[in-house]
């Protein structure tokens, strides 16, 4: 499936900021056999005084931008064309869950996609007693890793309620889980904590999701948003599979990947530093348009 992706980020400051320096992670990724980027253009308004395009440890595209003059507003725009070929998982060839620790131990390399990086705790997705107990309650004897990943994801979807007003970007996963509500970032961090608690390496995926308007209604421009879901390691034979607990489904060709990380801290759309006074406001608009 081919898509055109448009993203606009806007940051407005009460007082002009000085010496702003930011890292952007919004460029869709080339992923062999899954996703190819046909074209992509990232622009900033005003034009930055310095710009560098580079890759982080996990292979995610980063754009470093710096402004030396005072700024009242920063606008970031992305336009990209992406061919997504991911399909739903087929025959389950994953390892039995009880054999997963041995398979992880036998993986000697520490390449960016090695499961070792995604098994321990990270700041936003540390295993907790309550999430580990929840995950264990979904298991049964003889389960494969694939079955365990799916069972945990579907159970979280049943248990939790999506609420865009309930949390913000800094809400701890423990709080969102205790209250059983949140947004895709919360669903993903909680599922990651659940899986790591039962010995399944799990990663955070940042990207875009094609959405559908209600029947008979026109599609609204800017109605989409950046999305998050989970990537979990199911053994040497199967490797990584991706599940979206917010929408109770495996990630297929409606999903466009920007980057992978241990949690949100590794792949925020924008992170940086600035000098200034007063508060600021931000806005985000995303369009994911099918071209086929």
Secondary structure, DSSP 4 states (H G I P E B T S, - for coil): -EEEEEEEEEEEEEEEEEEEEEEE--SPPPBTTTEEEEEEEEEEESPPSEEEEEE-TTS-EEEEEEE-S-EEEEEEEEEEEEEE------S--PPBGGGHHHHHHT-----TT-GGGGTS--SSS---HHHHHHHHHT--TT-BHHHHHHHHHHHHHHH-EE-TTT--TT--HHHHHHHTEE-HHHHHHHHHHHHHHTT--EEEEEEEE---PPTT-PPPTT-B-EEEEEEEE--TTT-EEEEETTTTEE--TTEEEEEEESSGGGS-SEEEEEE--S-EEEEEEEEEEE--
